[in-house]
Amino acid sequence: MKTNCLRCGVQCQVAGDPNPDAKMLRRSKGPGLCVNCAVHDFLRNTYPCNMLLVSSGPKVLVHPHIQEQFAGIMRVGLADAMPDEIGWDLIIENWDLPFPSKVEAGSMNPCSQQQLDDIATGDEPGLGDMPLFSQRHPVCGDDLTIGSFGQLNDLSPGLGDDLRKALDSE
């Protein structure tokens, strides 16, 4: 069955049997978002990606190393979509189109749509004033806060440097 994306209007194919184990980008049984709008929706609802993209703009998504990292996230998330289905240029081109729903703050995403809008307009502190990632470990309760690019390098050599270069290149 063919349908149109609820956000951008592009025609897309509706899947018959989505993978019930998919944690992200699960194929829809009915009208929904195309893969490009679904990727953008995932990014805008995922902290700290949402804050990073509000602060830097979507053009960082054209960098191959960012796309490769997202492909890795897709593998871990058992996504129904495949990395080569994503049109990063279309995501950037359609960046400002409205979504059917607003971003809501929750336990895994502390940023509401209003906070993201305020950061984008400069009415609220941006990344320099907030940790890149903050969460309590579900078992031991330790604070898992990443507040600098150096801490990202400690987790994975070069990750913080790559992120800083990507943000600075725009």
Backbone bond lengths (Angstrom), bond angles and torsions (degrees), N, CA, C in turn:
res aa  C-N    CA-C-N  psi(-1)  N-CA   C-N-CA  omega(-1)  CA-C   N-CA-C  phi
1 M - - - 1.441 - - 1.535 108.13 -
2 K 1.293 116.98 138.44 1.467 123.00 177.33 1.527 108.54 -103.19
3 T 1.334 114.72 146.84 1.461 121.42 177.91 1.520 107.36 -149.35
4 N 1.311 117.25 172.81 1.464 121.48 176.53 1.519 109.51 -105.81
5 C 1.323 115.54 143.95 1.463 121.81 176.46 1.528 108.83 -59.45
6 L 1.324 116.30 135.25 1.465 121.25 -179.08 1.519 112.86 -69.00
7 R 1.332 117.49 -13.44 1.461 120.51 -178.78 1.525 112.42 -106.02
8 C 1.325 117.66 -56.14 1.471 120.07 -173.59 1.524 113.26 -99.57
9 G 1.332 117.05 -14.83 1.451 121.05 176.94 1.513 115.51 85.22
10 V 1.337 119.38 -1.78 1.459 121.44 -179.97 1.530 108.98 -65.77
11 Q 1.320 115.72 146.12 1.455 119.41 178.61 1.521 109.63 -76.10
12 C 1.328 115.81 135.61 1.458 120.07 179.42 1.525 109.89 -140.58
13 Q 1.320 114.52 161.37 1.458 122.72 -179.05 1.522 109.03 -91.52
14 V 1.321 116.85 133.65 1.460 121.58 175.82 1.522 107.63 -91.11
15 A 1.334 116.27 130.91 1.466 121.54 -177.93 1.519 110.14 -79.38
16 G 1.316 115.84 148.70 1.454 120.53 177.56 1.513 112.66 -77.25
17 D 1.324 117.53 -45.87 1.460 121.65 -175.52 1.519 111.16 -129.60
18 P 1.338 117.88 92.83 1.463 118.88 175.59 1.532 110.41 -67.37
19 N 1.317 115.91 153.19 1.459 121.91 178.42 1.528 108.92 -73.28
20 P 1.335 118.50 115.85 1.468 119.87 -179.09 1.529 112.98 -66.21
21 D 1.349 117.38 -17.72 1.461 120.96 179.36 1.525 112.99 -87.70
22 A 1.330 117.33 -7.74 1.466 120.86 -178.93 1.526 109.46 -64.14
23 K 1.329 116.28 126.87 1.463 122.00 179.30 1.521 111.34 -93.59
24 M 1.328 116.49 -11.68 1.465 121.32 -179.83 1.518 108.51 -154.82
25 L 1.313 115.97 157.22 1.460 123.04 176.19 1.529 112.14 47.14
26 R 1.341 115.40 48.47 1.463 121.73 177.64 1.527 108.97 -77.78
27 R 1.308 115.98 134.58 1.462 120.24 177.92 1.529 109.49 -62.24
28 S 1.322 115.12 147.12 1.452 121.58 -175.56 1.520 111.31 -94.28
29 K 1.324 116.25 147.79 1.466 121.44 174.07 1.526 110.81 -88.07
30 G 1.307 117.01 -11.40 1.457 121.79 -178.60 1.514 109.75 -147.38
31 P 1.319 117.36 -169.39 1.474 120.30 -179.57 1.529 111.54 -55.40
32 G 1.311 115.29 140.11 1.465 121.48 -179.90 1.507 109.22 -167.07
33 L 1.315 115.87 -144.18 1.459 121.91 -179.29 1.527 110.23 -99.32
34 C 1.331 116.65 146.76 1.469 120.94 171.72 1.532 107.55 -68.97
35 V 1.319 116.97 169.67 1.460 120.16 -176.88 1.531 111.39 -60.55
36 N 1.335 118.37 -38.30 1.462 120.62 -178.50 1.529 111.29 -66.89
37 C 1.319 116.87 -44.56 1.465 119.55 178.24 1.522 111.15 -69.23
38 A 1.349 117.25 -32.09 1.464 120.39 177.09 1.532 111.05 -66.96
39 V 1.340 117.01 -38.42 1.471 120.39 176.63 1.524 109.20 -63.67
40 H 1.331 116.95 -46.65 1.465 120.10 178.90 1.525 110.16 -60.90
41 D 1.331 117.43 -41.82 1.467 121.21 179.53 1.532 110.27 -62.10
42 F 1.333 116.88 -41.27 1.463 120.63 176.61 1.529 110.44 -60.00
43 L 1.330 116.61 -47.70 1.465 120.82 -177.83 1.526 112.00 -64.33
44 R 1.326 118.35 -39.76 1.461 120.42 -177.03 1.524 112.28 -74.71
45 N 1.337 117.13 -16.38 1.458 121.40 178.65 1.524 112.77 -105.55
46 T 1.324 117.94 7.35 1.463 122.22 -177.14 1.519 109.99 -117.54
47 Y 1.329 115.24 118.38 1.458 122.06 177.79 1.521 108.45 -87.75
48 P 1.289 121.26 136.65 1.455 128.96 6.74 1.532 114.27 -94.31
49 C 1.349 117.11 5.71 1.473 118.92 -179.73 1.522 111.76 -52.48
50 N 1.346 115.89 -43.13 1.463 118.76 -176.96 1.522 111.87 -61.15
51 M 1.320 117.50 -43.07 1.469 119.87 179.54 1.522 111.11 -68.92
52 L 1.325 116.65 -40.27 1.461 119.73 179.19 1.525 110.88 -61.20
53 L 1.317 116.56 -43.57 1.464 120.20 -178.53 1.520 112.56 -72.61
54 V 1.326 117.90 -32.82 1.463 120.14 174.81 1.524 109.30 -66.19
55 S 1.330 116.71 -39.48 1.459 120.85 -178.36 1.522 113.12 -74.69
56 S 1.334 116.95 -37.32 1.467 120.25 -173.58 1.521 113.53 -99.45
57 G 1.314 117.24 -25.71 1.457 121.28 -172.83 1.516 110.23 92.05
58 P 1.329 117.15 161.61 1.453 120.67 -173.23 1.525 115.69 -75.80
59 K 1.336 118.46 -10.58 1.470 119.52 -175.03 1.520 113.08 -64.91
60 V 1.336 118.28 -17.36 1.472 119.69 176.82 1.526 110.90 -64.93
61 L 1.325 117.03 -18.56 1.465 120.72 -178.20 1.525 113.53 -69.71
62 V 1.331 117.85 -13.22 1.471 119.82 178.65 1.527 112.23 -77.69
63 H 1.316 117.95 -15.24 1.459 121.12 -177.84 1.530 110.20 -70.09
64 P 1.335 117.26 127.73 1.472 120.64 -178.02 1.528 113.74 -56.24
65 H 1.332 118.32 -37.61 1.465 118.61 -178.48 1.530 111.43 -67.80
66 I 1.308 118.67 -30.16 1.473 121.55 175.54 1.534 108.63 -68.53
67 Q 1.320 116.87 -44.32 1.461 121.77 179.57 1.524 111.27 -63.83
68 E 1.334 116.65 -38.61 1.463 120.57 177.75 1.530 110.86 -65.26
69 Q 1.332 116.27 -41.02 1.463 119.68 177.45 1.531 110.69 -62.12
70 F 1.346 115.89 -41.15 1.462 119.21 179.47 1.530 110.35 -65.98
71 A 1.335 117.76 -37.48 1.461 120.79 176.63 1.532 110.51 -60.50
72 G 1.325 117.17 -37.79 1.461 120.99 176.17 1.523 111.74 -64.78
73 I 1.320 116.42 -40.15 1.469 120.65 177.00 1.528 109.45 -63.46
74 M 1.332 116.44 -39.66 1.463 120.22 178.19 1.528 111.27 -61.72
75 R 1.325 117.13 -41.59 1.467 120.31 179.24 1.529 110.34 -62.73
76 V 1.318 116.39 -46.83 1.466 120.57 -179.64 1.526 110.70 -64.50
77 G 1.327 116.75 -35.86 1.466 121.48 -179.64 1.518 113.94 -83.26
78 L 1.336 117.22 4.94 1.462 122.59 179.02 1.529 111.84 52.79
79 A 1.324 116.39 40.46 1.462 121.80 -176.60 1.526 111.14 -60.12
80 D 1.333 115.52 142.02 1.461 120.62 172.31 1.522 110.51 -69.55
81 A 1.322 116.63 -36.51 1.463 121.22 -179.20 1.531 109.69 -72.25
82 M 1.319 115.10 155.80 1.460 121.66 176.99 1.528 108.81 -107.74
83 P 1.339 118.17 146.66 1.468 120.28 -178.19 1.525 114.18 -53.91
84 D 1.325 117.49 -35.05 1.471 118.83 -178.22 1.530 113.20 -74.52
85 E 1.323 118.22 -6.70 1.465 121.80 174.83 1.534 111.90 -79.95
86 I 1.313 116.63 -16.65 1.461 120.80 -174.08 1.514 110.51 -82.05
87 G 1.320 115.96 128.62 1.460 122.65 175.00 1.523 108.90 -102.65
88 W 1.326 116.30 88.93 1.472 120.42 -174.66 1.527 111.44 -59.72
89 D 1.334 117.01 -36.37 1.468 119.81 178.26 1.531 110.94 -64.09
90 L 1.329 117.09 -37.17 1.474 120.46 177.68 1.527 111.27 -69.12
91 I 1.322 116.61 -36.35 1.468 119.67 177.18 1.528 108.91 -60.67
92 I 1.325 116.60 -45.27 1.467 120.77 179.97 1.529 110.22 -66.33
93 E 1.322 116.87 -44.03 1.461 121.28 -179.49 1.533 112.05 -61.00
94 N 1.325 116.81 -37.34 1.475 121.46 -177.85 1.525 112.95 -96.48
95 W 1.316 117.49 13.03 1.458 122.25 -172.13 1.532 113.66 -52.04
96 D 1.306 117.18 -41.14 1.469 120.35 -173.25 1.528 114.22 -89.10
97 L 1.328 118.30 1.81 1.460 119.49 175.59 1.527 109.50 -65.62
98 P 1.317 117.86 143.81 1.471 119.35 -179.82 1.530 112.05 -74.03
99 F 1.315 115.68 153.92 1.457 123.00 174.86 1.528 109.12 -101.22
100 P 1.333 117.35 156.11 1.466 119.62 178.18 1.531 113.45 -65.85
101 S 1.344 117.55 -20.51 1.470 120.26 -179.40 1.524 109.67 -133.41
102 K 1.315 115.46 158.85 1.468 122.53 178.47 1.524 109.94 -92.14
103 V 1.328 116.37 157.14 1.461 122.18 174.45 1.527 107.55 -72.47
104 E 1.322 115.99 133.84 1.465 120.94 178.14 1.522 110.02 -116.46
105 A 1.316 115.12 141.63 1.464 120.23 176.17 1.522 109.09 -73.52
106 G 1.327 115.90 145.26 1.458 121.36 178.33 1.514 109.80 -158.39
107 S 1.323 116.64 -167.22 1.459 120.38 -175.57 1.528 112.73 -66.61
108 M 1.320 118.37 -30.56 1.463 121.12 -179.92 1.524 112.67 -100.37
109 N 1.320 117.07 -8.27 1.462 121.62 -179.90 1.526 108.36 -140.03
110 P 1.326 118.34 101.33 1.459 120.09 -177.50 1.534 114.10 -76.99
111 C 1.330 118.08 -2.59 1.469 121.11 -173.81 1.517 112.08 -103.25
112 S 1.324 115.92 122.59 1.457 120.50 173.45 1.526 109.16 -84.80
113 Q 1.323 116.29 169.08 1.462 120.71 176.74 1.525 110.26 -58.54
114 Q 1.334 117.20 -40.39 1.461 120.68 -179.64 1.531 111.12 -63.38
115 Q 1.327 117.44 -42.06 1.461 120.19 178.29 1.528 110.93 -64.28
116 L 1.321 117.41 -42.33 1.461 120.25 178.43 1.526 110.40 -63.67
117 D 1.339 116.89 -41.18 1.469 120.50 177.61 1.528 110.72 -63.40
118 D 1.342 116.28 -39.95 1.461 120.34 -179.82 1.533 111.11 -67.23
119 I 1.322 117.11 -37.56 1.469 120.45 176.79 1.521 109.64 -64.89
120 A 1.328 116.34 -42.62 1.468 120.79 -179.01 1.525 111.94 -62.33
121 T 1.327 117.44 -33.79 1.465 121.11 -179.06 1.523 112.51 -93.19
122 G 1.342 117.20 -1.84 1.455 120.82 179.29 1.515 114.15 83.29
123 D 1.337 117.67 9.76 1.460 121.27 -179.46 1.524 113.23 -84.86
124 E 1.327 117.40 -7.30 1.457 121.36 179.51 1.525 108.11 -138.30
125 P 1.330 118.05 149.73 1.466 119.36 179.12 1.516 111.60 -55.20
126 G 1.302 115.31 147.27 1.463 120.59 179.93 1.507 111.93 -100.73
127 L 1.308 116.28 -151.10 1.452 121.82 -174.32 1.512 114.19 -61.16
128 G 1.307 118.13 -33.85 1.449 119.97 -177.96 1.505 113.37 -62.39
129 D 1.332 117.22 -20.63 1.453 121.40 -176.72 1.525 113.48 -106.73
130 M 1.331 117.34 1.53 1.460 120.27 -177.32 1.521 108.98 -132.53
131 P 1.334 118.12 152.78 1.461 119.42 175.78 1.522 110.22 -65.40
132 L 1.344 117.00 150.67 1.454 121.01 175.72 1.521 110.84 -67.19
133 F 1.333 116.22 -34.32 1.455 121.15 -179.15 1.515 107.43 -153.84
134 S 1.324 116.59 135.99 1.450 119.80 177.51 1.525 108.65 -147.79
135 Q 1.330 114.98 127.65 1.453 120.02 -179.11 1.523 108.25 -161.94
136 R 1.295 116.73 154.72 1.460 121.64 173.75 1.522 108.49 -92.41
137 H 1.345 116.15 136.67 1.454 120.28 177.03 1.528 107.72 -64.79
138 P 1.351 117.99 131.86 1.466 120.51 -174.32 1.523 114.83 -65.84
139 V 1.334 118.61 -22.11 1.456 120.44 -177.62 1.528 111.82 -98.49
140 C 1.322 117.15 -56.01 1.466 119.74 -173.88 1.526 113.12 -92.87
141 G 1.329 118.20 -13.85 1.455 121.20 178.22 1.511 114.74 80.28
142 D 1.343 118.37 3.88 1.462 120.79 178.56 1.520 110.91 -62.19
143 D 1.329 115.10 148.32 1.460 121.61 175.98 1.524 108.58 -75.90
144 L 1.324 117.13 121.77 1.462 122.33 179.39 1.525 107.92 -108.43
145 T 1.327 116.41 75.27 1.452 120.92 -177.49 1.516 110.36 -105.77
146 I 1.333 115.82 129.84 1.460 121.98 173.25 1.510 106.26 -112.53
147 G 1.313 116.02 115.67 1.457 120.17 -175.22 1.513 114.30 -117.50
148 S 1.331 116.99 4.28 1.462 117.92 -178.46 1.523 110.42 -151.86
149 F 1.324 114.63 161.05 1.457 120.21 175.94 1.525 110.12 -66.70
150 G 1.339 117.83 -31.26 1.458 121.91 177.90 1.525 111.65 -62.24
151 Q 1.329 116.67 -38.94 1.463 119.26 177.84 1.531 110.82 -65.96
152 L 1.326 116.99 -35.24 1.464 119.64 175.40 1.534 110.28 -64.67
153 N 1.326 117.05 -39.08 1.473 120.91 176.14 1.517 111.03 -62.40
154 D 1.346 117.00 -36.74 1.459 120.24 178.34 1.533 110.96 -64.32
155 L 1.330 116.97 -35.88 1.461 120.71 179.16 1.524 112.00 -72.16
156 S 1.326 115.53 -42.00 1.458 121.64 -179.01 1.523 107.58 -148.57
157 P 1.335 117.96 109.85 1.464 120.63 -174.86 1.535 112.07 -50.68
158 G 1.336 114.35 126.36 1.466 121.12 177.38 1.518 114.61 90.74
159 L 1.337 119.18 -14.21 1.463 121.33 -177.07 1.525 111.65 -62.32
160 G 1.314 117.55 -47.31 1.463 120.89 178.87 1.520 111.63 -65.06
161 D 1.328 116.80 -40.81 1.469 120.54 178.06 1.517 110.98 -63.32
162 D 1.348 116.97 -42.74 1.468 120.76 178.81 1.521 111.03 -63.64
163 L 1.319 116.59 -40.82 1.465 119.94 179.33 1.512 110.71 -65.64
164 R 1.334 116.61 -43.83 1.464 120.21 179.09 1.534 110.42 -61.76
165 K 1.343 118.02 -45.09 1.472 120.94 178.94 1.518 110.82 -60.65
166 A 1.326 116.65 -42.35 1.468 119.96 -179.97 1.526 110.88 -62.95
167 L 1.315 116.80 -41.52 1.456 120.09 -179.67 1.518 111.49 -71.64
168 D 1.328 117.40 -35.52 1.456 121.40 -178.97 1.520 113.36 -76.53
169 S 1.341 117.39 -21.77 1.460 120.01 -174.68 1.520 112.72 -75.26
170 E 1.279 118.29 -9.68 1.476 121.07 -178.06 1.506 111.32 -94.25
